Amino acid sequence: MASIFTKIIQRDIPGHIVAEDEFCLAFLDIEPLVEGHVLVVPKKEVDYIFDLDDELLAKLNVFAKKVAKGIDKAIPCQRVGVTVIGLEVPHAHIHLIPMNSMRDMNFNGPKVSFSQDELAATAEKIRAAISD
């Protein structure tokens, strides 16, 4: 059965996509820790990030760097934090989280809620920053 991320990749369900290339996709987390929390995934469905072949793992990380630079331009923050947990969805993914303090990276804390319009506006800001 396809993961929820594969369903977003295949456009079977909607996602607020901020960047895409032949191998990877980046989209807003629907349960973000902060505004601009993005998930970066390989289009190939592999459960564990370290089971990706070396070439795809490298491409995923270079793609994540490009997205993180866009997030940093679009969302006021001191840094873009990077986390790989991989327990929530059986599809390798990297969390890119704009952060101003360590609290912004607390996955046990409350999630932030945004309307679909707010998510769309954030995605557009990040897309525009990436294409600069």
The first five atom37 places (N, CA, C, CB, O) and aatype in JSON, in Angstrom:
{
  "aatype": [12, 0, 15, 9, 13, 16, 11, 9, 9, 5, 1, 3, 9, 14, 7, 8, 9, 19, 0, 6, 3, 6, 13, 4, 10, 0, 13, 10, 3, 9, 6, 14, 10, 19, 6, 7, 8, 19, 10, 19, 19, 14, 11, 11, 6, 19, 3, 18, 9, 13, 3, 10, 3, 3, 6, 10, 10, 0, 11, 10, 2, 19, 13, 0, 11, 11, 19, 0, 11, 7, 9, 3, 11, 0, 9, 14, 4, 5, 1, 19, 7, 19, 16, 19, 9, 7, 10, 6, 19, 14, 8, 0, 8, 9, 8, 10, 9, 14, 12, 2, 15, 12, 1, 3, 12, 2, 13, 2, 7, 14, 11, 19, 15, 13, 15, 5, 3, 6, 10, 0, 0, 16, 0, 6, 11, 9, 1, 0, 0, 9, 15, 3],
  "atom_mask": [
    [1, 1, 1, 1, 1],
    [1, 1, 1, 1, 1],
    [1, 1, 1, 1, 1],
    [1, 1, 1, 1, 1],
    [1, 1, 1, 1, 1],
    [1, 1, 1, 1, 1],
    [1, 1, 1, 1, 1],
    [1, 1, 1, 1, 1],
    [1, 1, 1, 1, 1],
    [1, 1, 1, 1, 1],
    [1, 1, 1, 1, 1],
    [1, 1, 1, 1, 1],
    [1, 1, 1, 1, 1],
    [1, 1, 1, 1, 1],
    [1, 1, 1, 0, 1],
    [1, 1, 1, 1, 1],
    [1, 1, 1, 1, 1],
    [1, 1, 1, 1, 1],
    [1, 1, 1, 1, 1],
    [1, 1, 1, 1, 1],
    [1, 1, 1, 1, 1],
    [1, 1, 1, 1, 1],
    [1, 1, 1, 1, 1],
    [1, 1, 1, 1, 1],
    [1, 1, 1, 1, 1],
    [1, 1, 1, 1, 1],
    [1, 1, 1, 1, 1],
    [1, 1, 1, 1, 1],
    [1, 1, 1, 1, 1],
    [1, 1, 1, 1, 1],
    [1, 1, 1, 1, 1],
    [1, 1, 1, 1, 1],
    [1, 1, 1, 1, 1],
    [1, 1, 1, 1, 1],
    [1, 1, 1, 1, 1],
    [1, 1, 1, 0, 1],
    [1, 1, 1, 1, 1],
    [1, 1, 1, 1, 1],
    [1, 1, 1, 1, 1],
    [1, 1, 1, 1, 1],
    [1, 1, 1, 1, 1],
    [1, 1, 1, 1, 1],
    [1, 1, 1, 1, 1],
    [1, 1, 1, 1, 1],
    [1, 1, 1, 1, 1],
    [1, 1, 1, 1, 1],
    [1, 1, 1, 1, 1],
    [1, 1, 1, 1, 1],
    [1, 1, 1, 1, 1],
    [1, 1, 1, 1, 1],
    [1, 1, 1, 1, 1],
    [1, 1, 1, 1, 1],
    [1, 1, 1, 1, 1],
    [1, 1, 1, 1, 1],
    [1, 1, 1, 1, 1],
    [1, 1, 1, 1, 1],
    [1, 1, 1, 1, 1],
    [1, 1, 1, 1, 1],
    [1, 1, 1, 1, 1],
    [1, 1, 1, 1, 1],
    [1, 1, 1, 1, 1],
    [1, 1, 1, 1, 1],
    [1, 1, 1, 1, 1],
    [1, 1, 1, 1, 1],
    [1, 1, 1, 1, 1],
    [1, 1, 1, 1, 1],
    [1, 1, 1, 1, 1],
    [1, 1, 1, 1, 1],
    [1, 1, 1, 1, 1],
    [1, 1, 1, 0, 1],
    [1, 1, 1, 1, 1],
    [1, 1, 1, 1, 1],
    [1, 1, 1, 1, 1],
    [1, 1, 1, 1, 1],
    [1, 1, 1, 1, 1],
    [1, 1, 1, 1, 1],
    [1, 1, 1, 1, 1],
    [1, 1, 1, 1, 1],
    [1, 1, 1, 1, 1],
    [1, 1, 1, 1, 1],
    [1, 1, 1, 0, 1],
    [1, 1, 1, 1, 1],
    [1, 1, 1, 1, 1],
    [1, 1, 1, 1, 1],
    [1, 1, 1, 1, 1],
    [1, 1, 1, 0, 1],
    [1, 1, 1, 1, 1],
    [1, 1, 1, 1, 1],
    [1, 1, 1, 1, 1],
    [1, 1, 1, 1, 1],
    [1, 1, 1, 1, 1],
    [1, 1, 1, 1, 1],
    [1, 1, 1, 1, 1],
    [1, 1, 1, 1, 1],
    [1, 1, 1, 1, 1],
    [1, 1, 1, 1, 1],
    [1, 1, 1, 1, 1],
    [1, 1, 1, 1, 1],
    [1, 1, 1, 1, 1],
    [1, 1, 1, 1, 1],
    [1, 1, 1, 1, 1],
    [1, 1, 1, 1, 1],
    [1, 1, 1, 1, 1],
    [1, 1, 1, 1, 1],
    [1, 1, 1, 1, 1],
    [1, 1, 1, 1, 1],
    [1, 1, 1, 1, 1],
    [1, 1, 1, 1, 1],
    [1, 1, 1, 0, 1],
    [1, 1, 1, 1, 1],
    [1, 1, 1, 1, 1],
    [1, 1, 1, 1, 1],
    [1, 1, 1, 1, 1],
    [1, 1, 1, 1, 1],
    [1, 1, 1, 1, 1],
    [1, 1, 1, 1, 1],
    [1, 1, 1, 1, 1],
    [1, 1, 1, 1, 1],
    [1, 1, 1, 1, 1],
    [1, 1, 1, 1, 1],
    [1, 1, 1, 1, 1],
    [1, 1, 1, 1, 1],
    [1, 1, 1, 1, 1],
    [1, 1, 1, 1, 1],
    [1, 1, 1, 1, 1],
    [1, 1, 1, 1, 1],
    [1, 1, 1, 1, 1],
    [1, 1, 1, 1, 1],
    [1, 1, 1, 1, 1],
    [1, 1, 1, 1, 1],
    [1, 1, 1, 1, 1],
    [1, 1, 1, 1, 1]
  ],
  "atom_positions": [
    [[0.83, -1.18, 0.0], [0.0, 0.0, 0.0], [0.88, 1.25, 0.0], [-0.95, -0.01, 1.21], [1.86, 1.33, 0.75]],
    [[0.55, 2.2, -0.83], [1.34, 3.42, -0.97], [1.27, 4.26, 0.31], [0.85, 4.24, -2.17], [0.22, 4.37, 0.94]],
    [[2.41, 4.85, 0.66], [2.43, 5.75, 1.83], [1.69, 7.04, 1.5], [3.9, 6.06, 2.26], [1.44, 7.33, 0.33]],
    [[1.35, 7.79, 2.53], [0.69, 9.08, 2.32], [1.59, 10.0, 1.49], [0.33, 9.74, 3.67], [1.1, 10.82, 0.72]],
    [[2.92, 9.87, 1.65], [3.84, 10.7, 0.87], [3.81, 10.31, -0.6], [5.27, 10.58, 1.42], [3.86, 11.18, -1.47]],
    [[3.73, 9.02, -0.89], [3.62, 8.57, -2.28], [2.32, 9.1, -2.89], [3.67, 7.02, -2.37], [2.29, 9.47, -4.06]],
    [[1.26, 9.13, -2.11], [-0.01, 9.66, -2.61], [0.11, 11.15, -2.94], [-1.13, 9.43, -1.58], [-0.51, 11.62, -3.89]],
    [[0.89, 11.9, -2.15], [1.14, 13.31, -2.47], [2.0, 13.41, -3.72], [1.82, 14.03, -1.27], [1.71, 14.22, -4.61]],
    [[3.04, 12.61, -3.81], [3.93, 12.61, -4.98], [3.13, 12.34, -6.25], [5.05, 11.56, -4.81], [3.34, 13.0, -7.27]],
    [[2.23, 11.38, -6.19], [1.43, 11.0, -7.36], [0.22, 11.91, -7.57], [0.96, 9.57, -7.22], [-0.55, 11.73, -8.52]],
    [[0.06, 12.89, -6.68], [-1.04, 13.86, -6.74], [-2.4, 13.19, -6.54], [-1.03, 14.6, -8.07], [-3.43, 13.68, -7.02]],
    [[-2.39, 12.07, -5.82], [-3.66, 11.41, -5.47], [-4.36, 12.14, -4.33], [-3.41, 9.94, -5.09], [-5.58, 12.11, -4.21]],
    [[-3.56, 12.79, -3.49], [-4.1, 13.66, -2.44], [-3.34, 14.99, -2.52], [-3.96, 13.0, -1.01], [-2.21, 15.03, -3.01]],
    [[-3.96, 16.07, -2.05], [-3.3, 17.37, -2.17], [-2.15, 17.53, -1.18], [-4.3, 18.49, -1.96], [-2.11, 16.91, -0.13]],
    [[-1.23, 18.38, -1.55], [-0.11, 18.76, -0.7], [0.34, 20.14, -1.1], [0.0, 0.0, 0.0], [0.2, 20.53, -2.26]],
    [[0.88, 20.89, -0.16], [1.39, 22.23, -0.45], [2.86, 22.09, -0.85], [1.22, 23.19, 0.79], [3.77, 22.22, -0.03]],
    [[3.06, 21.83, -2.13], [4.39, 21.54, -2.68], [5.19, 22.83, -2.83], [4.28, 20.8, -4.03], [4.68, 23.83, -3.35]],
    [[6.45, 22.79, -2.38], [7.32, 23.96, -2.49], [8.43, 23.76, -3.5], [7.92, 24.3, -1.14], [8.97, 24.74, -4.02]],
    [[8.79, 22.51, -3.8], [9.86, 22.25, -4.77], [9.76, 20.8, -5.24], [11.26, 22.54, -4.15], [9.27, 19.92, -4.54]],
    [[10.26, 20.59, -6.46], [10.23, 19.25, -7.03], [11.31, 19.14, -8.09], [8.84, 18.92, -7.64], [11.58, 20.1, -8.81]],
    [[11.92, 17.97, -8.16], [12.78, 17.65, -9.29], [12.48, 16.22, -9.7], [14.31, 17.83, -8.92], [11.48, 15.65, -9.27]],
    [[13.3, 15.65, -10.51], [13.04, 14.31, -11.04], [13.01, 13.25, -9.93], [14.11, 13.94, -12.07], [12.31, 12.24, -10.05]],
    [[13.77, 13.47, -8.86], [13.95, 12.44, -7.84], [13.31, 12.76, -6.48], [15.39, 12.2, -7.65], [13.09, 11.86, -5.67]],
    [[13.03, 14.04, -6.22], [12.62, 14.46, -4.88], [11.44, 15.42, -4.92], [13.79, 15.1, -4.15], [11.16, 16.05, -5.95]],
    [[10.76, 15.53, -3.79], [9.64, 16.45, -3.63], [9.72, 17.05, -2.23], [8.26, 15.72, -3.86], [10.1, 16.37, -1.27]],
    [[9.36, 18.32, -2.12], [9.31, 19.0, -0.83], [7.95, 19.64, -0.68], [10.45, 20.07, -0.69], [7.45, 20.29, -1.6]],
    [[7.33, 19.46, 0.49], [6.0, 20.0, 0.74], [5.85, 20.34, 2.21], [4.91, 18.98, 0.31], [6.58, 19.83, 3.06]],
    [[4.9, 21.22, 2.5], [4.67, 21.62, 3.88], [4.12, 20.47, 4.71], [3.71, 22.8, 3.93], [3.29, 19.69, 4.24]],
    [[4.59, 20.37, 5.93], [4.06, 19.41, 6.89], [2.66, 19.88, 7.29], [4.99, 19.28, 8.15], [2.47, 21.07, 7.57]],
    [[1.68, 18.99, 7.31], [0.32, 19.39, 7.67], [0.12, 19.5, 9.18], [-0.69, 18.4, 7.1], [-0.9, 20.02, 9.63]],
    [[1.1, 19.03, 9.96], [1.1, 19.19, 11.41], [2.42, 19.84, 11.81], [0.88, 17.82, 12.14], [3.23, 19.22, 12.5]],
    [[2.64, 21.08, 11.38], [3.95, 21.7, 11.55], [4.27, 22.07, 13.0], [4.05, 22.92, 10.7], [3.38, 22.33, 13.81]],
    [[5.56, 22.1, 13.28], [6.03, 22.61, 14.56], [6.02, 24.13, 14.56], [7.43, 22.08, 14.88], [5.75, 24.76, 15.58]],
    [[6.33, 24.72, 13.39], [6.34, 26.16, 13.2], [5.96, 26.44, 11.74], [7.75, 26.78, 13.55], [5.92, 25.53, 10.92]],
    [[5.67, 27.7, 11.43], [5.4, 28.07, 10.04], [6.63, 27.75, 9.18], [5.03, 29.58, 9.92], [7.76, 28.04, 9.57]],
    [[6.39, 27.15, 8.03], [7.48, 26.84, 7.1], [8.11, 25.48, 7.3], [0.0, 0.0, 0.0], [9.11, 25.18, 6.65]],
    [[7.55, 24.64, 8.18], [8.05, 23.28, 8.4], [7.79, 22.46, 7.13], [7.37, 22.61, 9.66], [6.64, 22.25, 6.74]],
    [[8.87, 22.0, 6.52], [8.79, 21.31, 5.23], [9.31, 19.89, 5.37], [9.59, 22.07, 4.14], [10.25, 19.63, 6.13]],
    [[8.7, 18.98, 4.63], [9.18, 17.61, 4.51], [9.8, 17.43, 3.14], [8.03, 16.58, 4.75], [9.23, 17.84, 2.13]],
    [[10.96, 16.81, 3.1], [11.65, 16.53, 1.84], [11.73, 15.02, 1.7], [13.09, 17.19, 1.79], [12.24, 14.33, 2.58]],
    [[11.21, 14.5, 0.58], [11.13, 13.05, 0.4], [11.68, 12.65, -0.96], [9.68, 12.57, 0.54], [11.62, 13.42, -1.92]],
    [[12.23, 11.43, -1.04], [12.55, 10.9, -2.36], [11.24, 10.43, -3.01], [13.59, 9.72, -2.27], [10.32, 9.99, -2.32]],
    [[11.16, 10.53, -4.32], [9.95, 10.04, -4.99], [9.86, 8.52, -4.93], [9.94, 10.5, -6.46], [8.76, 7.96, -4.97]],
    [[10.99, 7.87, -4.82], [11.01, 6.42, -4.66], [10.63, 6.09, -3.23], [12.41, 5.81, -5.03], [11.22, 6.63, -2.29]],
    [[9.66, 5.24, -3.05], [9.19, 4.9, -1.71], [10.12, 3.87, -1.07], [7.74, 4.36, -1.75], [10.12, 2.69, -1.44]],
    [[10.9, 4.35, -0.11], [11.79, 3.51, 0.69], [11.53, 3.91, 2.14], [13.32, 3.69, 0.28], [11.53, 5.1, 2.46]],
    [[11.33, 2.95, 3.02], [10.94, 3.23, 4.4], [12.04, 3.95, 5.18], [10.59, 1.94, 5.1], [11.75, 4.96, 5.82]],
    [[13.26, 3.46, 5.16], [14.33, 3.93, 6.04], [15.35, 4.71, 5.22], [15.0, 2.76, 6.77], [15.86, 4.21, 4.22]],
    [[15.66, 5.92, 5.66], [16.52, 6.8, 4.88], [17.87, 6.15, 4.55], [16.76, 8.1, 5.63], [18.42, 6.38, 3.47]],
    [[18.41, 5.35, 5.46], [19.71, 4.74, 5.2], [19.62, 3.46, 4.38], [20.39, 4.44, 6.51], [20.63, 2.79, 4.16]],
    [[18.42, 3.13, 3.92], [18.25, 2.08, 2.92], [18.24, 2.65, 1.5], [16.96, 1.29, 3.18], [18.23, 1.89, 0.53]],
    [[18.23, 3.98, 1.37], [18.34, 4.59, 0.04], [19.71, 4.29, -0.52], [18.1, 6.14, 0.11], [20.69, 4.22, 0.22]],
    [[19.79, 4.1, -1.84], [21.12, 3.91, -2.42], [21.89, 5.22, -2.3], [21.04, 3.45, -3.91], [21.29, 6.29, -2.17]],
    [[23.21, 5.13, -2.35], [24.06, 6.3, -2.1], [23.74, 7.47, -3.02], [25.5, 5.92, -2.25], [23.75, 8.62, -2.59]],
    [[23.47, 7.17, -4.28], [23.2, 8.24, -5.24], [21.91, 9.0, -4.89], [23.09, 7.66, -6.66], [21.89, 10.23, -4.91]],
    [[20.86, 8.27, -4.56], [19.6, 8.92, -4.21], [19.72, 9.65, -2.87], [18.47, 7.89, -4.16], [19.16, 10.74, -2.71]],
    [[20.42, 9.08, -1.91], [20.63, 9.76, -0.63], [21.36, 11.08, -0.84], [21.42, 8.86, 0.35], [21.01, 12.09, -0.23]],
    [[22.36, 11.08, -1.69], [23.09, 12.32, -2.0], [22.17, 13.33, -2.67], [24.31, 12.02, -2.9], [22.18, 14.51, -2.32]],
    [[21.39, 12.89, -3.63], [20.46, 13.79, -4.33], [19.44, 14.37, -3.36], [19.74, 13.06, -5.47], [19.1, 15.55, -3.45]],
    [[18.94, 13.55, -2.45], [17.96, 14.01, -1.46], [18.56, 15.11, -0.59], [17.48, 12.82, -0.59], [17.9, 16.11, -0.32]],
    [[19.78, 14.92, -0.15], [20.43, 15.91, 0.71], [20.76, 17.2, -0.03], [21.69, 15.33, 1.29], [20.6, 18.29, 0.54]],
    [[21.2, 17.12, -1.26], [21.48, 18.33, -2.05], [20.17, 19.08, -2.32], [22.19, 17.97, -3.39], [20.13, 20.3, -2.25]],
    [[19.11, 18.34, -2.62], [17.79, 18.94, -2.83], [17.31, 19.61, -1.54], [16.78, 17.86, -3.31], [16.78, 20.72, -1.58]],
    [[17.48, 18.93, -0.4], [17.09, 19.5, 0.89], [17.85, 20.79, 1.17], [17.33, 18.49, 2.02], [17.27, 21.73, 1.72]],
    [[19.11, 20.86, 0.8], [19.9, 22.08, 0.98], [19.29, 23.24, 0.2], [21.35, 21.85, 0.55], [19.18, 24.35, 0.72]],
    [[18.91, 22.98, -1.04], [18.28, 24.01, -1.88], [16.99, 24.5, -1.25], [18.0, 23.45, -3.31], [16.73, 25.7, -1.2]],
    [[16.17, 23.58, -0.76], [14.9, 23.94, -0.13], [15.16, 24.71, 1.16], [14.06, 22.68, 0.16], [14.48, 25.7, 1.43]],
    [[16.12, 24.27, 1.96], [16.43, 24.95, 3.22], [16.86, 26.39, 2.97], [17.53, 24.2, 3.98], [16.49, 27.28, 3.74]],
    [[17.63, 26.64, 1.94], [18.04, 28.01, 1.62], [16.82, 28.86, 1.25], [19.07, 28.0, 0.45], [16.77, 30.04, 1.6]],
    [[15.86, 28.28, 0.56], [14.62, 28.99, 0.25], [13.8, 29.28, 1.49], [0.0, 0.0, 0.0], [13.27, 30.38, 1.64]],
    [[13.7, 28.3, 2.39], [12.99, 28.5, 3.64], [13.64, 29.65, 4.43], [12.97, 27.2, 4.49], [12.95, 30.52, 4.96]],
    [[14.96, 29.63, 4.49], [15.7, 30.65, 5.24], [15.43, 32.05, 4.7], [17.19, 30.35, 5.19], [15.38, 33.01, 5.48]],
    [[15.26, 32.19, 3.39], [14.94, 33.49, 2.79], [13.48, 33.89, 3.04], [15.21, 33.45, 1.29], [13.19, 35.07, 3.22]],
    [[12.59, 32.91, 3.05], [11.15, 33.2, 3.08], [10.57, 33.34, 4.48], [10.42, 32.12, 2.36], [9.6, 34.08, 4.68]],
    [[11.14, 32.65, 5.45], [10.57, 32.59, 6.8], [11.6, 33.18, 7.78], [10.19, 31.12, 7.21], [12.73, 32.7, 7.83]],
    [[11.23, 34.2, 8.54], [12.17, 34.76, 9.5], [12.62, 33.7, 10.51], [11.54, 35.95, 10.23], [11.81, 33.14, 11.25]],
    [[13.93, 33.43, 10.53], [14.48, 32.44, 11.45], [15.99, 32.62, 11.56], [14.13, 31.0, 10.98], [16.62, 33.25, 10.71]],
    [[16.54, 32.07, 12.63], [17.99, 32.11, 12.79], [18.68, 31.04, 11.96], [18.36, 31.96, 14.26], [19.76, 31.25, 11.42]],
    [[18.04, 29.89, 11.88], [18.57, 28.74, 11.13], [17.42, 27.88, 10.66], [19.56, 27.91, 11.99], [16.28, 28.02, 11.11]],
    [[17.73, 26.98, 9.75], [16.78, 25.94, 9.38], [17.33, 24.64, 9.96], [16.58, 25.84, 7.8], [18.39, 24.16, 9.56]],
    [[16.59, 24.09, 10.91], [17.0, 22.84, 11.55], [16.67, 21.66, 10.67], [0.0, 0.0, 0.0], [15.73, 21.69, 9.87]],
    [[17.45, 20.6, 10.83], [17.29, 19.38, 10.03], [17.11, 18.21, 10.99], [18.51, 19.15, 9.08], [17.9, 18.01, 11.91]],
    [[16.06, 17.43, 10.75], [15.81, 16.26, 11.58], [15.36, 15.1, 10.7], [14.75, 16.56, 12.66], [14.56, 15.28, 9.78]],
    [[15.88, 13.92, 11.01], [15.41, 12.69, 10.38], [14.97, 11.78, 11.52], [16.54, 12.01, 9.47], [15.77, 11.38, 12.36]],
    [[13.69, 11.47, 11.52], [13.16, 10.58, 12.55], [12.7, 9.28, 11.9], [11.99, 11.25, 13.34], [13.22, 8.2, 12.19]],
    [[11.72, 9.41, 11.01], [11.35, 8.27, 10.2], [10.41, 7.25, 10.82], [0.0, 0.0, 0.0], [10.23, 6.17, 10.26]],
    [[9.81, 7.57, 11.95], [8.89, 6.62, 12.56], [7.44, 6.91, 12.21], [9.05, 6.62, 14.06], [6.59, 6.02, 12.29]],
    [[7.14, 8.14, 11.82], [5.76, 8.56, 11.62], [5.14, 7.99, 10.34], [5.68, 10.06, 11.59], [3.98, 7.58, 10.34]],
    [[5.9, 7.97, 9.27], [5.42, 7.52, 7.96], [6.48, 6.59, 7.38], [5.12, 8.73, 6.99], [7.66, 6.92, 7.41]],
    [[6.08, 5.42, 6.86], [7.07, 4.49, 6.31], [7.58, 4.91, 4.93], [6.46, 3.1, 6.22], [7.47, 4.17, 3.95]],
    [[8.14, 6.1, 4.87], [8.7, 6.65, 3.62], [9.8, 7.61, 4.08], [7.59, 7.39, 2.71], [9.52, 8.55, 4.82]],
    [[11.02, 7.39, 3.65], [12.15, 8.21, 4.07], [11.81, 9.69, 3.89], [13.42, 7.85, 3.27], [11.23, 10.08, 2.88]],
    [[12.18, 10.5, 4.88], [11.93, 11.93, 4.78], [12.81, 12.73, 5.73], [10.47, 12.23, 5.06], [13.25, 12.24, 6.77]],
    [[13.04, 13.97, 5.34], [13.83, 14.91, 6.12], [12.91, 16.05, 6.52], [15.07, 15.44, 5.32], [12.19, 16.6, 5.69]],
    [[12.93, 16.41, 7.79], [12.2, 17.58, 8.27], [13.12, 18.79, 8.19], [11.68, 17.37, 9.75], [14.25, 18.74, 8.69]],
    [[12.67, 19.86, 7.55], [13.37, 21.14, 7.55], [12.5, 22.11, 8.33], [13.64, 21.66, 6.07], [11.36, 22.38, 7.95]],
    [[13.04, 22.64, 9.43], [12.22, 23.42, 10.36], [12.89, 24.77, 10.64], [12.01, 22.64, 11.68], [13.98, 24.82, 11.21]],
    [[12.23, 25.87, 10.24], [12.76, 27.17, 10.61], [12.81, 27.28, 12.13], [11.9, 28.32, 10.0], [11.84, 26.96, 12.81]],
    [[13.93, 27.74, 12.66], [14.05, 27.77, 14.11], [14.71, 29.05, 14.6], [14.83, 26.57, 14.6], [15.64, 29.59, 13.99]],
    [[14.21, 29.5, 15.73], [14.79, 30.62, 16.44], [15.26, 30.2, 17.83], [13.79, 31.77, 16.55], [15.98, 30.95, 18.49]],
    [[14.86, 29.02, 18.26], [15.32, 28.44, 19.52], [15.19, 26.92, 19.42], [14.51, 29.01, 20.74], [14.55, 26.41, 18.5]],
    [[15.78, 26.23, 20.36], [15.71, 24.77, 20.37], [14.26, 24.28, 20.54], [16.58, 24.2, 21.5], [13.91, 23.19, 20.1]],
    [[13.43, 25.1, 21.18], [12.02, 24.72, 21.37], [11.3, 24.52, 20.04], [11.28, 25.79, 22.18], [10.34, 23.76, 19.96]],
    [[11.76, 25.19, 19.0], [11.12, 25.06, 17.68], [11.3, 23.66, 17.08], [11.68, 26.1, 16.73], [10.61, 23.31, 16.12]],
    [[12.2, 22.88, 17.64], [12.46, 21.52, 17.14], [11.87, 20.44, 18.06], [13.96, 21.31, 16.99], [12.23, 19.27, 17.93]],
    [[10.99, 20.82, 18.96], [10.41, 19.87, 19.92], [9.21, 19.15, 19.31], [10.0, 20.6, 21.2], [8.12, 19.71, 19.2]],
    [[9.42, 17.91, 18.92], [8.36, 17.12, 18.31], [7.32, 16.65, 19.32], [8.94, 15.92, 17.6], [6.24, 16.21, 18.94]],
    [[7.64, 16.75, 20.6], [6.68, 16.36, 21.64], [5.78, 17.51, 22.06], [7.42, 15.83, 22.86], [4.8, 17.31, 22.77]],
    [[6.1, 18.71, 21.6], [5.3, 19.88, 21.95], [4.07, 19.99, 21.07], [0.0, 0.0, 0.0], [3.84, 19.16, 20.19]],
    [[3.28, 21.01, 21.32], [2.06, 21.2, 20.52], [2.39, 21.57, 19.07], [1.17, 22.29, 21.14], [3.38, 22.26, 18.81]],
    [[1.57, 21.11, 18.17], [1.71, 21.46, 16.76], [0.98, 22.79, 16.52], [1.14, 20.33, 15.83], [0.1, 23.18, 17.29]],
    [[1.37, 23.45, 15.45], [0.74, 24.71, 15.08], [-0.32, 24.41, 14.03], [1.79, 25.75, 14.54], [-0.13, 23.53, 13.19]],
    [[-1.42, 25.11, 14.07], [-2.49, 24.9, 13.1], [-2.62, 26.11, 12.18], [-3.84, 24.63, 13.83], [-2.67, 27.26, 12.64]],
    [[-2.66, 25.84, 10.88], [-2.82, 26.89, 9.88], [-3.98, 26.52, 8.97], [-1.52, 27.09, 9.06], [-4.25, 25.34, 8.73]],
    [[-4.67, 27.52, 8.45], [-5.73, 27.27, 7.47], [-5.08, 26.86, 6.15], [-6.64, 28.53, 7.28], [-3.88, 27.05, 5.94]],
    [[-5.9, 26.3, 5.27], [-5.38, 25.93, 3.94], [-4.88, 27.16, 3.19], [-6.48, 25.22, 3.12], [-3.88, 27.08, 2.47]],
    [[-5.55, 28.29, 3.35], [-5.1, 29.52, 2.71], [-3.75, 29.97, 3.25], [-6.13, 30.63, 2.91], [-2.88, 30.4, 2.5]],
    [[-3.58, 29.87, 4.56], [-2.29, 30.23, 5.17], [-1.18, 29.29, 4.71], [-2.4, 30.2, 6.7], [-0.07, 29.74, 4.42]],
    [[-1.46, 28.0, 4.63], [-0.47, 27.04, 4.14], [-0.11, 27.34, 2.69], [-1.0, 25.61, 4.27], [1.06, 27.3, 2.32]],
    [[-1.11, 27.64, 1.88], [-0.85, 27.96, 0.46], [0.03, 29.21, 0.34], [-2.19, 28.18, -0.29], [0.93, 29.25, -0.5]],
    [[-0.22, 30.21, 1.17], [0.57, 31.44, 1.13], [2.01, 31.16, 1.56], [-0.05, 32.52, 2.03], [2.95, 31.7, 0.97]],
    [[2.19, 30.35, 2.59], [3.54, 29.99, 3.03], [4.27, 29.21, 1.95], [3.49, 29.17, 4.34], [5.45, 29.47, 1.68]],
    [[3.59, 28.26, 1.34], [4.21, 27.48, 0.26], [4.64, 28.39, -0.88], [3.22, 26.4, -0.26], [5.72, 28.22, -1.44]],
    [[3.81, 29.35, -1.23], [4.14, 30.28, -2.31], [5.37, 31.12, -1.95], [2.95, 31.2, -2.63], [6.23, 31.33, -2.8]],
    [[5.46, 31.6, -0.71], [6.63, 32.37, -0.28], [7.91, 31.54, -0.42], [6.46, 32.85, 1.18], [8.93, 32.04, -0.89]],
    [[7.85, 30.3, -0.01], [9.02, 29.44, -0.08], [9.37, 29.13, -1.54], [8.79, 28.14, 0.7], [10.54, 29.19, -1.92]],
    [[8.37, 28.79, -2.35], [8.61, 28.54, -3.79], [9.3, 29.73, -4.45], [7.27, 28.23, -4.51], [10.26, 29.56, -5.19]],
    [[8.79, 30.93, -4.16], [9.37, 32.14, -4.75], [10.81, 32.34, -4.3], [8.53, 33.37, -4.38], [11.65, 32.75, -5.1]],
    [[11.09, 32.05, -3.04], [12.46, 32.2, -2.53], [13.41, 31.18, -3.13], [12.46, 32.07, -1.01], [14.58, 31.48, -3.35]],
    [[12.91, 29.97, -3.39], [13.75, 28.93, -4.0], [14.1, 29.31, -5.44], [13.05, 27.56, -3.96], [15.21, 29.06, -5.9]],
    [[13.16, 29.89, -6.15], [13.39, 30.2, -7.56], [14.22, 31.46, -7.77], [12.07, 30.35, -8.28], [14.64, 31.74, -8.89]],
    [[14.47, 32.21, -6.69], [15.31, 33.43, -6.81], [16.73, 33.08, -7.23], [15.34, 34.19, -5.48], [17.57, 33.97, -7.37]]
  ]
}
